[in-house]
C-alpha cells in the first residue's frame, strides 16, 4: 500500500498539502506528516515518561495505566510540563489537518501514551472503537471522519524497536475479529522522531513486537468532532487529565481543544 507522506518542517502546511492529506484521510484513512512536532518537545516528553516508569518495568507501567496487550500499557497523561506545550498537542501541522478534516470546533478527545516494554509481543489487528452505526457497517465506513488518531513516536522507530502496522480502509477493515487470517496489504509505519502518522479512527492497526532492549513509548492524541465520545477505551482510566489550573495555563487560542474537559466529560 502506498501511504501519503507530506513534509511539513514544523510549519503550517500549504492549502494544497492540507487538501491532499484530507483526501488521503477520507480515502485509505492514513497520512504521514514528516517533521510535524518539534523534536526537542518530544525528547522532553520521552524523558518524563521513561522516568515515570519506575525502572521501565511492567509493575510501574501498570500502576499508572492499563494493559493493552502483551507487555504494553496505556497511560493517560496529565497536562503538566512538557505535555502542556501547544507545540505538542496543537503543533501547526497537526492542528491544521485536524481542523480541515473535523471542523474548526475540533477537540482533543484523549491524550495518552502507549509504552511497549522490551520483548512485548505484537498486538492483534484491531480498531479502537465500535462502529458509529453498529447495525450498519457500510454506513459507518461511508460517514465522513469523526475522529483521527495522531501516532507520534518518542524515538526513532526501526527494526530494533518495532512500530505500528496499519491496514487501509476497505472491505472488512472494520471487523478484524471476523478475519479468517491476517489480511494482506498492511504497512509498518516508517516513523522518525518528529513525525506523526494520522489515521482515521476506523482504520485497522496493531502495534508490532518490540524486540529491543528499551521501551517504545508512542504518544496518541485523538482529535474528534465535539459530539463524539470514546465509549470503548476509558472505563478504567480517564481520556484526559486536565483540571482548572491546567486550563488556565493553556493559551486562550487553544482552550477550545479541551472543551470536553471544561465541560466535565472525563470518565
Secondary structure, DSSP 8 states (H G I E B T S, - for coil): ---EEEE-TTS---HHHHHHHHHHHHTT-EEEEET-S-HHHHHHHHHHHHHTTTTT-HHHHHHHSEEEETTEEEEE-BS-TTTT-HHHHT-HHHHHHHHHHH-TT-EEEEEEEEEE-TT------B-SS--SSTT-HHHHHHS---EEEEEEESS---TTT--EEEE-S-TTTT-GGG-SS--S-EEE----TT-EEEEETT--EEE----SSS-EEEEEEEEE-TT----SS-SSS-S-B--HHHHHHS-GGGGGGGHHHHTT---
